[in-house]
């Protein structure tokens, strides 16, 4: 089951995204590549669909960024939940 994301974890991810931008997303993509290659391959396939249409490209970029951010937020929440179990 997926974890319920806390406001603190979500805000932390958004702050990282705002301060680090593409570096944060790039790290996230590398994590996805290692941990979940099927999702990574879907993102690669989506990236190959960029074309001359600004609307299509905007939708693709938003989808890819959203997928990476969602993955990173869920991953961070799982880590936070595990730390809370250990440390109380």
N, C-alpha and C positions, 0 to 999 in steps of 0.2 A: 504494500500500500504506500502511496506517496504521502510525504509528511505535510502537515499544515504549516505553511510558512508564516513565521512571526513577522511583525512589523519591523523589528530591529534587524533581522536578517535581510529582509527586503530592502530596507533603507540603506544598509551597508553595501549591498550589491549595486544599488543605484548610485551611491556615492562613488564607488570604485569605477563604475562605468563613466560617470561624469568627469572624474579626475584623470582617468587613464585612457578613456576612449577606446580606440582600436587595439591598443595593447591588451586591455582587459578582454576584449572579444577574441583576440588572437590566442591568448592563453587559454581561454575557454574552449576554443576550437581544438587546440592541441590536447586538452583534457578529454574532450569528447572523442577525438580520434583514438586515444589510448583506451578509454573506458567503454566506449560504445560505438564501435566502428560502423554499425548499420546506420545510426543517426548521422555520423560523419559523412558517409557516402551519399545519403540523401541531401545533405547540405552542399556537397560538391556538385551533385547533379543539378540542384537548384541554381547554383552559381553559374553553371554552364549555359543557363537559359537567358542570361542577360543579353539584350539586343538593343536596337535603336529606339525602342519605345520608352520614354521617360516614365510613363505610368507603370508599365510592366517592371521596369528596373526598380522603381520605388517600392512596389509591392514585394518583389523578390528580396530586396535589401532589408525591408522591415521584417519579413518572415525569417530570414536567416539570423538577423540580430535578435529577434524575439525568441527564437529557438535556443540560441546560445545563452541568452540572459536567463531564460526559464530553467535551462539545465543547470546553470551555475547557482541560481537561487535554491533550487531543490537540493543540489549537492551540499551547499553551505548549511541548509537547514538540517540535513541528515547528520552532518558533522557536529552541529550545535546540539542536536538531540543526543548524540552519542556522548559528547562531553558532559552534558547535564546528567546523564545516567551514571557516569563515572564519578563526577565531582559533586553531584547533588545540586 
